[in-house]
Amino acid sequence: MKLTKATKKELKAVVELFLEESSKKPYHQNYSPKTAKLRVNEMFNFGSIYIAFEEKELAGFIAIAGEGKGEIYIDEFWISNKYQRRGLGSKLLNFVQDKYKKKGAKTISVMTSRNAGAFKFYKKFKFKEDREEVILKKRLK
């Protein structure tokens, strides 16, 4: 496995992985190819994207926002279904945590759903639910 910071040349592969994985259960984020490209470009321009390759194939990525501050935020984190449950996500998260801890970050945060597999993954890494932050939701009729 190779972990590295993404460059513009990897953006097409990141967009494809993002489109494929974000559309699955429980997320169902129905991006069009155009809006997915815009979203990934936004992640690239306002933070950093770190990518994991297995045998020259993009296996996953993590997008970080809030760089250079005391707190960083995981904007997006996707591992290809083909590479899930092989420790790749753990390696990528540990890589990012170590990198930003050395840069002076004190906290790392992420937003996920309780019914997502990612929730258990983050709990395994000792992420705690923030009692101050609340997401409010209203159904529009």
C-alpha positions, -999 to +999 in steps of 0.1 A: +000+000+000+012+035-009-001+065+010+005+100-004-009+135-008-031+138-038-021+160-067-044+173-095-035+142-117-053+119-092-084+140-090-103+120-117-097+087-099-108+104-066-140+117-082-148+082-096-143+066-062-163+093-044-192+089-069-192+051-065-189+048-027-210+078-017-240+066-036-243+033-016-263+026+015-267+041+040-254+074+025-273+076-009-255+108-018-267+112-054-241+134-069-239+138-106-205+134-122-203+172-126-213+180-090-189+152-077-161+168-096-169+202-081-171+187-046-137+170-049-121+202-064-135+221-034-119+195-010-086+198-029-087+236-029-097+241+007-077+214+024-057+183+015-066+149+001-045+119+011-048+088-011-041+051-007-030+030-036-030-008-038-012-022-069-015+012-088-053+013-081-068+040-060-082+021-029-093+051-008-089+087+002-094+110+031-100+147+027-089+170+056-101+206+062-090+231+088-053+226+082-028+246+103-053+251+131-057+234+165-085+213+151-088+194+118-119+181+102-124+149+082-144+163+053-148+130+034-133+095+039-140+067+015-125+033+009-134+013-022-157-016-013-131-039-029-106-029-002-128-025+029-122-046+060-085-051+051-071-024+075-066+002+048-089+027+064-071+023+098-037+028+081-050+059+063-066+074+094-035+067+115-013+083+088-034+115+089-036+116+127+002+113+130+008+138+103-014+165+119-004+158+154+032+166+144+018+199+128+002+208+162-034+197+157-050+190+191-083+175+179-098+158+149-135+157+142-159+141+117-196+139+111-212+106+105-245+088+110-251+063+139-263+037+114-233+039+092-205+014+094-182+044+098-197+051+132-183+019+147-150+025+129-145+059+145-156+046+179-128+020+176-104+049+172-117+065+204-137+093+187-163+105+211-197+121+205-196+158+209-222+169+235-220+205+224-226+201+186-261+192+175-275+186+141-311+199+138-333+185+110-367+194+098-388+175+073-403+198+047-438+189+035 
